[in-house]
Amino acid sequence: MKKSVLTRYRVMAYVTGVLLVLLTLGMIGKYVLDLNGAADFTRVVSIAHGWLYVVYLIFAFDLGSKAKWRVGKQIWVLLAGTIPTAAFFVERRISRELEARVAEDAPATAKA
């Protein structure tokens, strides 16, 4: 497995996680605190999160298929982008697990 597969998953996990936290805060501002402008903020963030979550799904599925994960683990990683802050914890756990495998698969560099 290439390092780029893990890197693009990690980037999208963070982007998706940040947008979901912002969306949650926007919803609290809109429905609980009745803040002016929260509706527009929530609309923009929800659209961005929705589209980027699709990209996250593609990258996470690609990573899972290359890592040969079982179905349950794959579903958990895919759903992590829908639970506020879960993407951060799942990303860290997956990265720790796969960094060793990525290092093993990397071509050895010649030492002088």
Backbone hydrogen bonds in HBPLUS format (Angstrom, degrees):
<---DONOR---> <-ACCEPTOR-->    atom                        ^
c    i                          cat <-CA-CA->   ^        H-A-AA   ^      H-
h    n   atom  resd res      DA  || num        DHA   H-A  angle D-A-AA Bond
n    s   type  num  typ     dist DA aas  dist angle  dist       angle   num
A0005-VAL N   A0002-LYS O   3.22 MM   3  5.63 139.4  2.39 105.7 115.0     1
A0007-THR N   A0003-LYS O   2.89 MM   4  6.15 160.2  1.93 154.0 160.6     2
A0008-ARG N   A0004-SER O   2.96 MM   4  6.02 167.7  1.98 147.1 149.5     3
A0009-TYR N   A0005-VAL O   3.27 MM   4  6.37 151.7  2.35 137.0 144.8     4
A0010-ARG N   A0006-LEU O   2.92 MM   4  6.15 161.2  1.96 150.9 156.1     5
A0011-VAL N   A0007-THR O   2.95 MM   4  6.21 161.8  1.98 155.1 159.2     6
A0012-MET N   A0008-ARG O   3.10 MM   4  6.20 166.5  2.12 143.6 147.3     7
A0013-ALA N   A0009-TYR O   2.82 MM   4  6.01 147.0  1.92 149.9 160.2     8
A0014-TYR N   A0010-ARG O   3.06 MM   4  6.31 159.5  2.10 149.9 153.9     9
A0015-VAL N   A0011-VAL O   2.95 MM   4  6.21 165.6  1.97 153.1 157.6    10
A0016-THR N   A0012-MET O   2.86 MM   4  5.82 166.5  1.87 144.5 149.1    11
A0017-GLY N   A0013-ALA O   2.89 MM   4  5.92 156.0  1.95 141.1 148.7    12
A0018-VAL N   A0014-TYR O   2.87 MM   4  6.01 164.9  1.89 153.9 157.1    13
A0019-LEU N   A0015-VAL O   2.99 MM   4  6.16 167.1  2.01 151.2 155.1    14
A0020-LEU N   A0016-THR O   2.94 MM   4  6.08 151.4  2.03 145.1 153.2    15
A0021-VAL N   A0017-GLY O   2.99 MM   4  6.23 154.3  2.06 147.2 153.8    16
A0022-LEU N   A0018-VAL O   2.91 MM   4  6.18 162.6  1.95 152.4 157.5    17
A0023-LEU N   A0019-LEU O   2.80 MM   4  5.98 152.5  1.88 143.5 151.7    18
A0024-THR N   A0020-LEU O   2.92 MM   4  6.10 155.3  1.98 143.7 150.1    19
A0025-LEU N   A0021-VAL O   2.94 MM   4  6.23 161.5  1.97 151.5 156.2    20
A0026-GLY N   A0022-LEU O   2.81 MM   4  6.02 153.8  1.87 146.7 154.8    21
A0027-MET N   A0023-LEU O   2.86 MM   4  6.11 152.5  1.94 148.6 155.5    22
A0028-ILE N   A0024-THR O   2.99 MM   4  6.27 155.0  2.05 147.4 154.2    23
A0029-GLY N   A0025-LEU O   2.89 MM   4  6.14 158.5  1.94 147.3 153.7    24
A0030-LYS N   A0026-GLY O   2.81 MM   4  5.98 147.0  1.91 143.1 152.8    25
A0031-TYR N   A0027-MET O   2.83 MM   4  5.87 175.5  1.84 154.0 155.4    26
A0032-VAL N   A0028-ILE O   2.88 MM   4  5.06 143.3  2.02 127.5 139.2    27
A0033-LEU N   A0028-ILE O   2.99 MM   5  6.40 158.1  2.04 155.4 161.4    28
A0035-LEU N   A0029-GLY O   2.84 MM   6  5.40 171.1  1.85 151.3 154.1    29
A0038-ALA N   A0035-LEU O   3.40 MM   3  5.57 162.9  2.43 116.7 119.7    30
A0041-PHE N   A0037-GLY O   3.08 MM   4  6.26 166.1  2.10 152.0 156.3    31
A0042-THR N   A0038-ALA O   2.84 MM   4  5.88 162.7  1.87 146.0 151.1    32
A0043-ARG N   A0039-ALA O   2.97 MM   4  6.14 153.3  2.04 143.5 150.7    33
A0044-VAL N   A0040-ASP O   3.07 MM   4  6.31 166.3  2.09 153.9 156.2    34
A0045-VAL N   A0041-PHE O   2.97 MM   4  6.14 171.9  1.97 157.7 160.2    35
A0046-SER N   A0042-THR O   2.86 MM   4  5.83 155.7  1.92 144.5 151.8    36
A0047-ILE N   A0043-ARG O   3.15 MM   4  6.30 156.6  2.21 144.8 150.2    37
A0048-ALA N   A0044-VAL O   3.05 MM   4  6.29 166.5  2.07 150.7 154.6    38
A0049-HIS N   A0045-VAL O   2.80 MM   4  5.93 165.3  1.82 152.1 156.8    39
A0050-GLY N   A0046-SER O   2.92 MM   4  5.95 157.7  1.97 141.3 147.8    40
A0051-TRP N   A0047-ILE O   3.10 MM   4  6.34 168.3  2.11 155.4 156.7    41
A0052-LEU N   A0048-ALA O   2.96 MM   4  6.04 166.1  1.98 152.9 157.6    42
A0053-TYR N   A0049-HIS O   2.75 MM   4  5.69 138.4  1.92 144.3 154.7    43
A0055-VAL N   A0051-TRP O   3.39 MM   4  6.83 151.4  2.48 140.9 147.8    44
A0056-TYR N   A0052-LEU O   2.88 MM   4  6.14 155.9  1.94 143.7 150.9    45
A0057-LEU N   A0053-TYR O   2.81 MM   4  6.09 155.8  1.87 148.6 154.5    46
A0058-ILE N   A0054-VAL O   3.10 MM   4  6.40 156.0  2.16 145.9 151.4    47
A0059-PHE N   A0055-VAL O   2.99 MM   4  6.30 168.4  2.00 158.0 160.3    48
A0060-ALA N   A0056-TYR O   2.78 MM   4  5.89 163.4  1.81 157.8 162.9    49
A0061-PHE N   A0057-LEU O   2.88 MM   4  5.90 157.1  1.93 144.3 150.9    50
A0062-ASP N   A0058-ILE O   2.94 MM   4  6.10 156.7  1.99 145.9 152.8    51
A0063-LEU N   A0059-PHE O   2.93 MM   4  6.13 160.1  1.97 145.5 150.9    52
A0064-GLY N   A0060-ALA O   2.88 MM   4  6.05 163.1  1.91 147.7 152.7    53
A0065-SER N   A0061-PHE O   2.87 MM   4  6.04 154.4  1.94 149.0 155.5    54
A0066-LYS N   A0062-ASP O   3.04 MM   4  6.22 155.9  2.10 147.3 153.7    55
A0067-ALA N   A0063-LEU O   2.84 MM   4  6.00 143.1  1.97 147.1 158.2    56
A0068-LYS N   A0064-GLY O   2.93 MM   4  5.85 111.5  2.41 130.5 145.7    57
A0069-TRP N   A0064-GLY O   3.09 MM   5  5.39 165.7  2.11 149.8 154.3    58
A0074-GLN N   A0070-ARG O   3.12 MM   4  6.37 160.9  2.16 153.8 159.7    59
A0075-ILE N   A0071-VAL O   2.91 MM   4  6.17 161.5  1.95 158.5 162.7    60
A0076-TRP N   A0072-GLY O   3.05 MM   4  6.27 158.5  2.10 144.4 150.2    61
A0077-VAL N   A0073-LYS O   3.03 MM   4  6.28 161.4  2.06 152.9 157.0    62
A0078-LEU N   A0074-GLN O   2.98 MM   4  6.20 158.3  2.02 149.2 155.7    63
A0079-LEU N   A0075-ILE O   2.88 MM   4  6.07 154.7  1.95 152.2 158.7    64
A0080-ALA N   A0076-TRP O   3.07 MM   4  6.14 124.0  2.40 138.2 151.6    65
A0080-ALA N   A0077-VAL O   3.31 MM   3  5.18 142.3  2.47  93.8 104.2    66
A0082-THR N   A0079-LEU O   2.90 MM   3  5.49 162.7  1.93 124.6 126.8    67
A0086-ALA N   A0083-ILE O   2.97 MM   3  5.41 151.1  2.06 129.6 138.7    68
A0088-PHE N   A0085-THR O   3.27 MM   3  5.61 133.8  2.49 104.8 115.2    69
A0090-VAL N   A0086-ALA O   2.91 MM   4  6.07 172.6  1.92 166.5 168.8    70
A0091-GLU N   A0087-ALA O   2.92 MM   4  5.78 155.4  1.98 136.7 144.4    71
A0092-ARG N   A0088-PHE O   3.14 MM   4  6.28 160.0  2.18 141.5 146.4    72
A0093-ARG N   A0089-PHE O   3.10 MM   4  6.30 161.6  2.14 146.5 151.5    73
A0094-ILE N   A0090-VAL O   2.89 MM   4  6.04 165.5  1.91 155.6 159.7    74
A0095-SER N   A0091-GLU O   2.84 MM   4  5.93 160.2  1.88 150.8 156.9    75
A0096-ARG N   A0092-ARG O   3.05 MM   4  6.22 164.0  2.08 148.0 151.5    76
A0097-GLU N   A0093-ARG O   3.12 MM   4  6.30 157.7  2.18 143.4 149.7    77
A0098-LEU N   A0094-ILE O   2.92 MM   4  6.09 155.2  1.98 152.7 158.9    78
A0099-GLU N   A0095-SER O   2.90 MM   4  5.76 143.0  2.03 152.5 158.6    79
A0102-VAL N   A0098-LEU O   2.88 MM   4  6.14 155.9  1.93 157.9 165.1    80
A0103-ALA N   A0099-GLU O   2.97 MM   4  6.16 155.6  2.03 145.3 151.7    81
A0104-GLU N   A0100-ALA O   3.01 MM   4  6.26 149.5  2.10 144.6 152.7    82
A0105-ASP N   A0101-ARG O   3.07 MM   4  6.28 152.6  2.15 144.8 151.4    83
A0106-ALA N   A0102-VAL O   3.06 MM   4  6.17 124.1  2.38 140.0 153.7    84
